[in-house]
């Protein structure tokens, strides 16, 4: 059973353009930025939203009952 979510992670092509887009369109706030990643916050949620350029990660894919694709990843 899933007990918690530490982050939601998305790989992007252009980090700076993505930071601007998430801020302008969804009012996400920049919490921290590294060389190839940024951690964004939204609302009063404790799980941050992470965007990464060219992430080297392992993941597995699964689908919910409505056939929405989801991925769980680790580094």
N, C-alpha and C positions, 0 to 999 in steps of 0.2 A: 504494500500500500504506500502511496505517496504521502509522506509526512510533512514536507515543506518544499518550497521553491526558493532557492537562493538567488537566482537571477534568470532573466529571460535574455537569450543571446541570439543576435542576428549578424550574419556576415554581410558586409557591404563593400562596394567597389571604391567609393570615395568617402573617406571618413568625415572630412570637413563639410562636404555637401550634405551628408546624412545628418550630422549634428544640426546644421541650420534647418533642414527640412523638419526633423522631429520637433525642434523648438518652435518654428513658425506655424506649422500645421497642427501640432498636438499639444503645444505648450509644455513639452518635456524640459526639464532643467538639467544643465550639465553639472554633475556632481564631482567628476574626476576625469582627467584625460591623460592617457599615456601616448606613446609613440604610434601605436597601431590600434588603439581601442579607446572608447569613451564609455563612461558609466552615466546613464541618465536616470533621473527620477521623475515620477509622475504621481500626482494626487497625494494621498496619504498612505500609499502602499509601501511596505517595508522591503519588498523584492525589487531591486533595481533592474533597469533595462540596459543591456550591454550591447554595443555595436562594435564590430571588429573588422579591420581590413585583413584579408588573406590569413584568416585564422588557421592555425595548425591544431586541429582538434579531432577527437574521435567521437562518433555519435552513433545512435541507432534511431531508426524511424519507426513510428507506430501511427495508427489511425484510430480516431475516436468513432463512436457509433454512427456519426453523420458523415464518415469518410473524410474528415479533416486531417490532413497530414501534420504530424507533430514530430519533433526531434528532441532527444535528450542527449546532451554532450558532456564531455569531461576533457580535461587537459592533461 
